[in-house]
Amino acid sequence: MHTVAVLALDQVIAFDLAAPIEVFSRTRLPDGRPAYRLRICAPDPEVGAGPFTLRAPYGLEGLTDADTIIVPGTADPSRPVPEEVLRALREAAAHGTRIASVCVGAFVLAATGLLDGLRATTHWLAAAQLAALHPEVTVDPDVLYVDNGQFLTSAGAAAGLDLCLHMIRKDHGSAVAADTARLSVMPLEREGGQAQFIVHEQPPAPAGATMEPLLRWMEENCDRELPLEDIAAHAGTSARTLNRRFREQTGTTPLQWLHRARVRRAQYLLESTSHSVDRIAVQAGFGSPTAFRERFKRVVGTSPQAYRRAFRG
């Protein structure tokens, strides 16, 4: 039987730990037999897990003959990883063990050096930090998970469920994975990537920034056609000066800022109304439904219809 070892480090994130335990423990083969054997391993007899403390039945020796190791995230991903943990993971990798991280568990996996030269992901809020700490890793913040074969990484905690189902499908086929997905009340595959869950706020303007009234006017009128010349005229300046001041105070250009504002309005309308996609394209200020769909997919990572199915209340 395939053995899955879940590694619990001190201050482990409880959801990251519990999600793979639940998913793999519920997986059944067509004849009803369990598909996986679960082990919870920790470097110390007891580890903190936020509001509670857990006692792991296995130490790091439980990783030695595991077929798959899952590395959940911890509350402080920048905290140094104990050397004995790094050594145990490297030794397991040398024996061909599959190792997957959940959310900021990617920081632990990256600290081993096993992700060097590979593409990886983590929670979008921590992606820049992971890239800065481990420049040898190519960090992709827009996907739900990355499968490099032996080493896999997932985005936020819920994306760990997607990664687990992906591994189950590789191990036992789509039928077993689909049955596990139904037990978890989630789709076997979600459309789009992590980008659809990112709140695309505009870069904050400094306190007292002179652009603030213009930004409010642009947001209120983003359903209109607003060429750069009209925005500059409203600001009482030239287009060249507007571009320079806009970038100084917001970090982007007027038209890029406007595109984001229109996408945000479209997201709100998709979530809160039953208006057609074509109508929302007009209400959000896009020139055509085609232009709307292309821009929305580029920014959010999924189609307007898929976004509505996922987020409409």
C-alpha positions in Angstrom: 0.0 0.0 0.0 1.2 3.5 -0.8 2.4 5.3 2.3 1.8 9.0 2.7 3.8 10.8 5.5 2.6 14.2 6.5 5.4 16.3 8.1 4.2 18.4 11.1 6.8 21.1 12.0 6.4 23.4 15.0 3.6 26.0 14.5 2.2 24.0 11.6 -0.9 25.5 9.9 -3.7 23.2 11.0 -5.7 23.3 7.8 -2.5 22.5 5.7 -2.0 19.5 7.9 -5.6 18.3 8.1 -6.5 18.7 4.4 -4.1 16.0 3.0 -4.9 13.7 5.9 -8.6 13.8 5.2 -8.3 13.5 1.4 -5.8 10.6 1.4 -7.5 8.8 4.3 -10.9 8.9 2.4 -9.5 7.5 -0.9 -10.8 4.1 -1.7 -9.9 1.7 -4.5 -12.7 0.2 -6.7 -12.9 -2.9 -4.5 -13.3 -0.7 -1.4 -9.9 -1.1 0.1 -8.0 2.0 1.4 -5.7 3.4 -1.3 -3.2 5.0 1.2 -1.6 4.4 4.6 -1.2 7.7 6.5 1.6 8.7 8.9 2.0 11.9 10.8 5.6 12.6 11.5 7.3 15.3 13.5 10.9 16.2 14.6 9.7 16.4 18.2 7.1 14.4 20.2 4.8 17.5 20.4 4.5 20.4 18.0 2.4 23.6 18.2 -0.4 24.0 15.8 -1.7 27.5 16.6 -4.5 27.1 19.2 -3.6 23.6 20.1 -0.6 21.2 20.5 -0.5 17.9 18.7 1.4 14.7 19.4 2.7 12.9 16.3 3.0 9.1 16.5 6.1 9.1 14.2 9.4 10.9 14.3 11.5 11.8 11.2 12.3 8.1 10.8 8.7 7.7 9.5 9.7 9.6 6.4 12.4 7.0 5.5 10.3 4.5 3.6 7.3 6.7 2.7 6.2 6.8 -0.9 5.0 10.4 -0.7 5.8 13.1 1.8 3.5 16.1 2.3 5.0 19.3 3.8 2.4 21.7 5.2 3.1 25.3 5.8 4.0 26.9 9.2 2.9 30.2 10.7 6.3 31.8 10.0 7.5 30.6 6.7 10.8 32.5 7.0 11.7 30.7 10.2 14.9 28.5 9.8 14.1 24.9 9.2 15.9 22.5 11.6 18.9 20.9 9.9 17.7 17.3 10.8 14.4 18.0 8.8 16.3 19.3 5.8 18.6 16.2 5.9 15.6 13.8 6.2 13.9 15.4 3.2 17.1 15.4 1.1 17.7 11.7 1.9 14.1 10.8 1.1 14.4 12.6 -2.2 17.6 10.8 -3.0 15.7 7.5 -2.7 13.1 8.8 -5.1 10.3 9.7 -2.7 7.7 12.1 -4.1 7.6 15.3 -2.0 4.8 17.8 -2.1 4.2 21.1 -0.3 1.0 22.8 0.8 0.8 26.6 0.7 3.9 28.1 2.4 5.3 24.6 3.0 7.1 25.5 -0.3 9.5 27.5 1.9 10.6 24.3 3.7 11.0 22.4 0.4 12.9 25.3 -1.1 15.2 25.4 1.9 16.4 21.9 1.1 17.6 23.1 -2.3 15.4 20.4 -4.0 13.5 23.1 -5.9 16.6 24.9 -7.3 16.2 25.3 -11.1 12.5 24.3 -10.9 9.2 26.1 -11.2 7.2 26.3 -8.0 4.2 28.1 -6.4 3.0 29.1 -3.0 0.2 31.3 -1.6 0.2 34.5 -3.7 0.7 36.7 -0.7 4.0 34.9 0.0 5.2 34.5 -3.6 7.5 37.5 -3.6 9.0 36.5 -0.3 9.7 33.0 -1.6 11.3 34.4 -4.8 13.5 36.8 -2.8 14.7 34.1 -0.3 15.3 31.5 -3.0 16.2 33.2 -6.3 17.2 29.8 -7.8 13.5 28.8 -7.8 11.2 30.1 -10.5 8.1 31.2 -8.5 4.8 31.2 -10.4 2.1 33.0 -8.2 -0.8 32.5 -10.8 -1.3 28.7 -10.6 -3.0 26.3 -8.2 -0.1 23.8 -8.2 3.0 22.9 -10.0 4.0 19.3 -10.8 7.7 18.7 -11.5 7.4 15.0 -11.3 9.1 14.1 -8.0 8.6 17.6 -6.4 5.2 19.3 -6.3 4.0 22.6 -4.8 0.6 24.0 -4.2 -0.8 27.5 -3.7 -3.0 28.5 -0.8 -4.4 25.8 1.6 -7.4 25.0 -0.5 -5.1 24.4 -3.5 -3.5 21.7 -1.5 -6.8 19.8 -2.0 -6.4 20.2 -5.8 -2.9 18.9 -5.6 -3.9 15.9 -3.5 -6.6 15.0 -6.0 -4.0 15.4 -8.8 -1.7 13.0 -7.1 -4.5 10.5 -6.5 -5.4 10.6 -10.2 -1.8 10.0 -11.2 -1.6 7.1 -8.7 -5.0 5.4 -9.2 -6.7 6.9 -12.2 -9.5 9.5 -12.7 -12.4 7.3 -11.4 -10.8 6.9 -8.0 -9.8 10.6 -7.9 -13.4 11.7 -8.9 -14.9 9.5 -6.2 -12.5 11.2 -3.6 -13.5 14.6 -5.0 -17.2 13.9 -4.5 -16.5 12.8 -0.9 -14.7 16.1 -0.4 -17.5 18.0 -2.1 -15.2 19.7 -4.6 -14.6 19.5 -8.3 -11.9 17.2 -9.6 -10.4 20.1 -11.5 -11.0 23.8 -10.9 -11.0 26.2 -13.8 -8.4 28.9 -13.9 -5.5 29.4 -11.4 -4.6 31.2 -8.3 -5.0 34.6 -10.0 -8.8 34.4 -9.8 -8.5 34.6 -6.0 -6.2 37.6 -5.9 -7.7 40.9 -5.1 -6.2 43.2 -7.7 -6.1 46.4 -5.8 -4.4 49.4 -7.3 -1.0 50.4 -5.9 -1.8 52.7 -2.9 -1.2 56.4 -3.5 0.9 58.2 -0.9 -1.1 60.1 1.7 -2.2 63.5 0.3 -1.3 62.4 -3.2 -2.5 64.9 -5.8 -3.8 62.0 -8.0 -6.5 61.0 -5.4 -9.3 63.1 -6.9 -8.4 61.9 -10.4 -8.4 58.2 -9.3 -11.9 58.6 -7.8 -13.1 60.2 -11.0 -11.6 57.5 -13.2 -13.2 54.8 -11.0 -16.6 56.5 -11.1 -16.4 56.9 -14.9 -14.7 53.7 -15.9 -17.8 52.6 -17.9 -17.1 55.4 -20.3 -14.5 55.5 -23.1 -11.6 57.3 -21.5 -8.7 58.0 -23.8 -5.5 59.3 -22.3 -6.1 62.7 -23.7 -9.5 63.0 -21.9 -8.0 61.9 -18.6 -5.2 64.4 -19.0 -7.7 67.1 -19.8 -9.7 66.3 -16.7 -6.5 66.5 -14.6 -5.6 69.8 -16.3 -2.2 68.7 -17.6 -0.6 67.2 -20.7 -0.7 63.5 -21.4 3.1 63.3 -21.0 3.1 65.0 -17.6 0.1 62.9 -16.5 1.9 59.7 -17.3 5.0 60.8 -15.3 3.1 62.0 -12.2 0.7 59.0 -12.4 3.6 56.5 -12.4 5.4 58.4 -9.6 2.3 58.3 -7.3 0.7 54.9 -8.2 3.5 52.9 -9.8 1.6 52.3 -13.0 0.1 54.1 -16.0 -3.3 55.7 -16.2 -4.6 53.2 -18.8 -3.2 50.2 -16.9 -4.9 51.5 -13.7 -8.2 52.0 -15.7 -8.0 48.4 -17.0 -7.8 47.1 -13.4 -10.7 49.3 -12.3 -12.8 48.0 -15.1 -11.9 44.4 -14.2 -12.8 45.0 -10.6 -16.2 46.4 -11.6 -16.8 43.4 -13.8 -15.9 41.1 -10.9 -18.4 42.9 -8.7 -21.2 42.6 -11.3 -20.5 39.0 -12.0 -20.7 38.2 -8.3 -23.8 40.4 -7.5 -26.0 40.4 -10.6 -27.5 38.0 -13.2 -26.7 40.4 -16.1 -25.3 38.7 -19.2 -21.6 38.8 -19.8 -22.2 41.0 -22.9 -24.1 43.5 -20.8 -21.4 43.5 -18.1 -18.8 44.1 -20.8 -20.6 47.4 -21.5 -21.3 48.3 -17.9 -17.6 47.8 -17.1 -16.4 50.0 -19.9 -14.9 47.4 -22.3 -15.2 48.2 -26.0 -16.7 44.8 -26.9 -17.6 41.4 -25.2 -14.6 39.9 -26.9 -12.2 42.5 -25.6 -13.8 42.0 -22.1 -13.3 38.3 -22.2 -9.7 38.5 -23.3 -8.8 41.2 -20.7 -10.6 39.5 -17.9 -8.9 36.1 -18.6 -5.5 37.8 -18.8 -5.9 39.6 -15.4 -8.0 37.1 -13.4 -6.8 33.8 -15.0 -10.2 32.4 -15.8 -13.3 33.3 -18.0 -16.1 35.6 -16.8 -18.6 32.7 -16.8 -16.2 30.4 -14.7 -15.6 33.3 -12.3 -19.3 33.8 -11.9 -19.9 30.1 -11.2 -17.2 30.1 -8.5 -18.0 33.4 -6.8 -21.6 34.4 -7.3 -23.3 34.4 -3.9 
